Amino acid sequence: MEGRILLTARWLVGHAQGRHRLYEDGEIVFEDGEVIFIGHGFPGEVSSRIDYGNALIGPGFVDCDALSDLDTTILAYDNQPAWKKGRVWPRSYLEAGPYEMYSREELAFQKKHAFATLIRNGITTALPIASLFYRAWGETPEEFQDAAEAAAGLGLRAYLGPAYRTGNQLVEADGRITTHYDEPRGLAELDAAINFCERNEGAAGGLIRTMLAPDRIETSTAELLRRTAAAGRALKVPVRLHCCQSKIEYDLVLAQHGMSPPEWLQSLGFLNQRSLLPHGTYVSGSRHIDRPGRDLEIIRDAGATIVHCPLVSGRHGNAIDHFGRYREIGLKLAMGTDTSPPDMIMNLQVGMILARTMAGSVHAVRSEDYYDAATIGGAEALGRPDLGRLQPGARADITVFDLDRPHLGQVIDPIQTMLLAGHGRDFATVIIDGRFVMEERVIPGVDEAADKLRAQKQFEGVMARYPQRTHGHPAASGIFSSSYPVERAGGAT
């Protein structure tokens, strides 16, 4: 569609005077990828009008830790401890020589498949995250060139950059968790990532932006983090580093450097307003860490953003303590999916439940607090006042949430209904930069059923190789448990 396009629905989430607001029977008009009007009674001429009826038109979600993988969480969901079940490389696998378990073609497919899934869930801006467990080391610029092509083809707004590291956790023969370092390799990967940023920033008419993505704090050396911080400042791109996400990580950093993860980052001059830190769960003074300190205050004072991923944390029995308190002390909060399904609404729902449970109070957080984090919070973390909100001058990244789905029940407030009973599959239409990238749940050029079959076959190939990179190299049957006894054809079990 070309020219001015006017959309209307029963409800519209517009933005004015610094915050979201609901417009009953509201109208939005956009042209050339930019919003030009929000409100009622647009006075100008338009080339197209679309009425979505009983629906909620809102801004697209900004996913700062967006799943771009065939998620391996299912392999660990009921198979613990992680170090015994292939989630940490055994030293024997490292010494045998780690290798890529996916081909370039397979990696390109999984990115495109994941990106389409993000769009189906109302995510319009994504910073991809994938596992390095099955990689030879870090990610490669070549696969991210393929990712850029996939994102541009689908119309997804993406911040891309290959993950890199100077170290990797290992499980020794006696079960101890240690870290193996190869700093020259990691620094070479950083140089390649910088080159990727320089070549791709602003590609596809600005739809493709870049970021630097050192993988995890416990697999990074001081030199890697210093150089990354300097490159991030020079390139003016976001820098994402997984931090404060596990007890093992916290203890390793404390043992190696005599400081907590945030204290160490502060000492290196790493933290600033472009720093994105998933997950911010294990911090001083929390129920997880019996150690006094100012971890949260350090992050807050640097202007860094915690990327909150409540679904993956909750699955592992963890939660930040708690979302309402983090907001009250002035921390910047954005949202990430990080795991399958990459359903932002499910993350908001789980986040609300965990926050109220941790606080022991229904007053700890409200629906709009989480909705803000998934829209405005992510946009502000990226320094993008033109994203995460619908107001004149913003990019036309728009979602249409169908309020007529029977499972949603009754509506007194559309955001509250979304966070009470909705899920990502309730998005009917997604528009990114003024382009209709999904209509009536259909993404042009994507065969959802065929891609699902291909993904399953590809995933089973990784499962078959899992014993090679699992402590003690047990058979696959010893790694992956079954919920109940399985009876197979012919009487085999």
N, C-alpha and C positions, 0 to 999 in steps of 0.2 A: 504494500500500500504506500502511496505517495501523497504528499500534501499534508494539510492539517488533519489529524485524526482525533476525534472526540470519543471518549469512552465514558460510560456511566454505569452505575450499579446501585444496589440498595445502600451500600456503605462504601466509603472511600477513606483511606488513611492519607490525608494530606499533611503538610508541614508548614507551620507558620509561627513566627515569633520564637524560634528556637526549640519547638517541640512538636511531636506528632499531634494531630487532632482528627476526630472523626467527622466526616461530612455525610449527613444522611441524604440519600439520593444525590450524591455528589457527581461532579463532572471533572474530567482531566483531559486536557488537550496537549498534544505534542506534535512537533514538526522537526524533521531532520535530526531525529534522535534526541531532542531536547524538550523538556516540559515547558510549556508556555502559559498554562493556565490551570489553576486548581480552584474549585468552588462550585458556584451555582450560576446558571444563566450565562454561559459564554456568549459575548455579543458579536463575535466575528463569524466569518464564513469558514466552513470546514469541507473537506473533500469526502470524508467518511464518518459515519456515526455507528457505534456499536453499543448496544445496551445488553449488559450481562445479567440483568435481572437480580435475583436474590443471591448476590455474591458480594465479596469484599475485594475491592481493588486496593492494592497496597504496594509498597516498595519491595524490590527483590531483597532476599537475604544476602548478607555478606559473610561468607564462610572462610574464616582465617586459618582453618586447619582442615581443609576439605579432602575427604577420602578420594584418592585417585588410583585405587588399587583394587585387586581382587582380595578383599580383606581377609587376613589370616586370623582374626579374632576368634572365629568359630573353632579353629584348631586348638585354642587354649581355653575356651569358655568353661569346659568341665574337665580340662586336662592340666593339672597343676601338680607340683610346682613348675614354674616356667623353665627353670634351668635344667630340669629333667626331661622336658617335653619339647625340646628343639627351639625354644625361644631365645636361647643364648648359645652361641657357637661353642662346641667343645674344642679344646686345644688341638686334638687330633685332626679335626676338620680344617683348622687354620694351617696346620703343618702340611696337610695333604694338598693344600692350595685351593682356596675358595673359588668358586666359579659362578657365572651368571646362570641362573636357573630358568630364565626366560630369554627368548631371542628378541632382537630389536622389533621384529614384526609383532610378537606377542605383547611386548611392552607398549607399542603404539596402539594395539587393539584395546588393551585394558584402560589406557588413558581415555580414548574416545568413548568407551563403554561407561566408564565412571563419570565423565563429563556430561553425558546424556542423562545419567541418573541424577546428577546434581540439578540439572535443569528441571527434571520432572518433580523435584522437591522444592521448587521455588527459589533455588539458589542462583543468583545472577552474577555474583562476583565470587571467585574461588581462588584460594591459595592452596595448591595441591599438597597432599602429604601421602607418602607411601612407605611401606616397610622396607628396611634394608636387610632384613634377616636372610633373604634369598639372593642377595646381590653379591658380586665379587668384592665390592667395597662400597663406593658411593654410586650416585646416579651419573648419567653421562649427558653432555650437551646434545648429542645426537638424538637421544630419546626425547629431550625437551624441545628440539626443533619439530619432531613429530607431534609432540603435545601442543605446540603452538599452532600447527596446522589443523589439528583436531578441534581445538577451542575456537579458532577463527571460523572453521567450516560450520560448526554448530551454532556459532554466535555467542558463545560464553565469554564473559569478561573474566580474564584470568591474569594473575600475577605468578609468573613462572621463574624457576631457577632450580638447577640440579642440586640435590642434597649432597653434602660432602662431610668428611670426618678425618681426623688424624688418629683415631683410636677405635677400638671395638671391644666390647665386653666378651670375656671368655669364661667358661667353667673349666676349672682344672680337674684332673683325674680324681682328686679327693673331694670335689664338690665346692671348693672355694671359688668365689667370683673375683676375677682380676681384670685388668685392662691391658690389651696389647696395643702398642703405638707404632705407627709408621708415618711420622710427621712429613717427610718429603712427599709421600704420596698424597696426603691430605692437602698440603700447600699447593701442589700441582693442580689438584681438583678445584681448589679455591680460585686459582688463576683462570682455569677454564670456565668457572662459573661467572667470574667478572667479565670475561670475554663474551659469554652468552648474554649478559645484561647489556653490554655495550652494543651488541648487534641486534637485539630484539626489543629494546625499550621503545614503546609506542607503536609497535607493529600492528597491522590489520586496522589501520585507522584509529589507533589508540586503544583498541579493545585488548591488546596484549601489552601488559606491563611486566616488569621483572622484580625479582627479590633475591636476596642472598639467604641460603638455608643451611647453615651448619646444623648437623643432625641433632645431636644431644650434647648437653653440657659435659656429661661424664665421658664422652668420646671425643672431646676437643682438648687440644693443648692450648696453653696461654698464647703462643705465637699465632695459632690459627684464629683465636678469638680477637686478638689485637688487630690483625690484618683485616679480618672481616669487618670489624667496627670502622676502621679507617676507610675501607672500600665502600661501605654503606653510606658513610658521610659524603664521600666524594661523588658517588653515583646518585645520591639522594633517593635510595630505594629502601623498602622495608627489609629488616633483618629478623628472621624468625629462628628461635632456638628453644628447643624443648628443655624445660627447666623445672625443678621442684615437682617432679612427677612420680617419684618412687623413693622408698626408703633406701634401696640399694644405691641409687644415684646420690642421694644426700650424704650417705655415709662414705661413699667413695671420694666425693669431692672434699668432704671434711677431713678425711684421712690423708689425702694427697696434698692439700693446700692449707690445712688448718683454719679454713673458713667455710661458711655455708655457701651454697651456690650463689645466692644474691650478693653476699659479701665479696666473693671472689670476682664476680662480674663487675662489681663496683670498683674493685681495686685495679681492674684491667682497663677501666674507662670504656667498658662495652655498652653500658646502658644509656639510652636516650629515647626521645619521643618516637623513633622509628622502630624500637625494639618490640617484637611480639614474642610473648613467652607462654606457650602452652606448658603446663597445666596449672601451676601455682598451687598445688594441693599440699605438698610436704614443705611446710615453712615453720620457722621458729615459733614456739608458743602455741602451736596447734596440737590437736590430740595425737597427731602422727609423730611429732618431733618434740621430745622432752629436752629442749635446749632454749635458753633465753636468747633473744636477739631482735633485730629490727628488719627481718627479711621483707615483710610487706611494705614497710615504710621506705626501704631502699628502692624498691620497684616503683612505688608511688612517686617519690621525690624526683626520680629520674624521668618521669613522664612516660615510662614504658607501659605496655598493655598486657594484661593477663588474658590469654585466650582460653576461655572456659569451655571444657568438653565434658559435660556431666554424664553423658551416656556411657562412654568408655570408662570413666572413672568409677561410676556406680557398679558397672559389671565386675570390677575388680575389688569391690568392697570399700571404695574410697570416695571422698567428697570434700570439696573445699568447705571451710568452717568460718563463715558461710557466705553466700552471695550477698545477702543484705548487709552483713558486716563489712565486706570488702567495699561495697558501694559507699557505705557510711564514712569510711576512713579516707575516701577520695581516690580509690584505685580506678584506673581505666579498665573496662571490661569489654571484651568482644567475645564472639562465640565461634566454636568449631564443631564439626561433626566427628571427624577422626576415625569413625568406625562404621560398620554396616549395621543397619541401613543409614545412608547419609541423609537422614530425615531431620531437618532443623527443628521442625515442630516437636518431634519426639524428644529432642535434646532440651528444648525449652520446658516441656512438660516434666521430664525427669529432673531437670535442674530445679524447678519450683518445688517438687516433692522433696528432694534432698535438702534444699535450703530451709524449708519449713521444718523438716525433721531434725536437722542439725541445730536449728535455733530453738526448737521446741515451741514454736509459735507460728500460727497462721499469719501473723502480721509481719513476718520477716521479709516477705517479698510479694509483689503483686504482678499480675500478668504483663502490664505495660513495662515493668522493669526489665523483664527478660526479652520482650519484643524490641525494646530500645537497644539492648545489647546486640541482638542479631541484625540490626539495621544500622542505626546511628553509631553504635559502639564500634562496629567493624569499619565503617566508613571513616570515622575520626582516627582510628588506629592507622589507616592508610593515608591520612592527610587528604581525604577526598570529600569535601563538603558538597560535592555534586552527586554523591551516591548515598544510598540508604535512606532517602527521603524523597518525597514528591512535592516539589515546589518549583515555581518558575526559575529556570536556569539550571536545574538538575538534569542529569541524563535520564532518558526515558527507560529506566529499568523497572518494569512493572509486572506484578503478578495478579492473577485473578483466582481467588479462593472461592470455591463453590459452596455456598451455605445451604443448598438444597439437598445435600447428601443425607440420606435417612439416619445414619448413625450419629449425626451431629446433634440431634435433639433440638430443643428450643433455643432461641437466641434472644438474649436481652442486651448483650454487648458482643460484637463480632470477635474482638480480640480475646475476650474471656472464653467464648465458645471454642475458638481455635485452640487455645491452650488447655481446655478441658477435654475436648472430644475429637479434635482434628488430627490429621496426619498429612504427610507430604503428598499423598495420592489425591488429596482434595484440591490441588491446584489444577485448574483446567487450561489456563493460558498463561504463557510467560513471554514477555517482551523485553528484549535487551538492546539498549541503544536505539530504540525505536523499531527494531526488527522483531517480527512475530516468530520466535524460535520454537514455540510449541503452541498448538491450537487443538482444543478438545483432546488433550493428552497425547497428541501425535507430534513427533519431531520429524520433520522432513528428512528422508534418506536414512532413517534408523529403523532397522527391523528388530524390535525388542525381543521377540521370541528366539530368533536365530542367534542374537548376541548372547542371550542367556545360556543357550546350549554350548556355544563356543567357550564362554567363560567357565562353565562347569568342567569341560574337558581340559582346559588349560590349567585349572586349579588342581585337578586330580593328578596332573603331571608333577606339580610341586609336592603334593602329598606323597607321591611315590618316592621322591628323593629325600624326604624328611629324615629318614634314619641316618643318612650320611652326615647330617649336621646336628645330630642329637647326642647328648652325653651317653656314652656307653654303646651307642649305635644299636638300639633295640629294633626289633621288627616294628613295622608300622602299627600292627595290632597292639603292641605294647606302649605306643605313644598316644594313640587315639582311642579313647574308650567309647563304648556304646551305652546309650541310655538304658536299653533293655537287651536281653539275649536276642540274637538275630538268627532266624531260621531261613536258610537259603534253599533254592530249588535243588532237589535231589537229596534233601535231608541233611546237608552240611550246615554247621553252625560256626 
